[in-house]
Amino acid sequence: MVTVYSLTALLFAYLFGSIPTAVWLGQAFYGIDVREYGSGNAGATNTFRVLGKKAGIAVMVIDIAKGYTATNLAYIIGMSVTGPQNSVVFVNYQLALGVTAVMGHLFPVFAGFRGGKGVATLFGMILAVNFEASMLCVLVFVIVLLLTKYVSLSSICAGFTFPLSVVFLFQVSIKSEVLYGMVVCVLILVTHQKNLERLLKGKESKVYLFRKKTN
């Protein structure tokens, strides 16, 4: 059911997603627009590369919070619209709000519609929708990152983990959640096309979390 409340929630979800964390943090504390350096991406990974660990972690946490907060606006819309928690309608509203927030991150109105790749915001969304599957994604992300030092490859592997886990491990029966998981895979592949090309050529930058790269 489309109501004034649901449309307002979608608007707020987009505005939450549009907060250009990397851009604002870089400009406020470093005098740098991260989109002009590194990969040119306004996300946590490029912030790690350009501004360092502290800035990168801050951007990542806030971007996750954007997706999580926007998705949970479903609770504010009201049970009369969404139905009981974990019902199909409720989850569908969560997904709609989360996707809207991701679109805001990709095309932020506050930063000239030049945003990031949306991985952290996507994670915040799945954290709100399916906590168990999201934790498995985190585990896969961390393992791949520690083994390869490639954030892009870790993100791709974690993205593929979500639909596989909801279908085969957690056996989720809500079709829209399964479909969303498949869309996540496609979206991550599309937004990481250049990263995939660099990975295949051996030119992708690595991120060292616990030590600096030495020559």
Steps between C-alpha positions, in 0.01 A plus 500: 500500500641838394435767761636842588698331779661245269588760237648726769703207633634433149601866469681489834666171400638663187620802696669274757676318218596828334713611794844507329699386802835463322468836322392700804748337737787546255417863436434587865805336662753460217407765245476225238224377274573127485331481160796688354751237618553125489218320323284813501239320705319663794500192720677340792757308293629806317496692827726233650740547208497879492447607862606198705350249741328733746314689231422179312354331807292807584357514148428128499316508833288800404416357158390173662287701743337680207376174350398355836309811607324546168390135488361515852278794410252219428431495874403868491258458209275297728368148527174604339694547177776239522327226694672295776880498523663240275185478286544513124360853478722625782815353344400643162479846655838448662651401167342794321634744758845340500527503121393866499778579746753317282383702199555810710856389573568428133338826384510741796304821459738671746811425292410558138369144460858366508506241776660173600439137410255438780654189657500633859147635461391168351645326802308727734188403311552123524599545865151634563323241283690180585749524786627141475573521127670837545733358766599221262573764236725679750687177570557437129605862444756491782645163397540602135645838599755347735602247235512729196509862633250589224193685630329476162537122482388470862190707425414288196539175692292633789234617257468154349487349848171671584270340238669162536457504877136614501409229247707201605601560862216699657237387247315832493152462351439868418559517125566874495793455741648228281450715189663792678802282577539424130468869415774574753735269310426671170533848651834421663635353175388808305642752748826304530558450127816712498624323812450164330699621200784615727488172692535301179794720396661482846473877543240523776615687812527309827392616845719407796298516820764399753825611345630737241613379165876459486724496196 
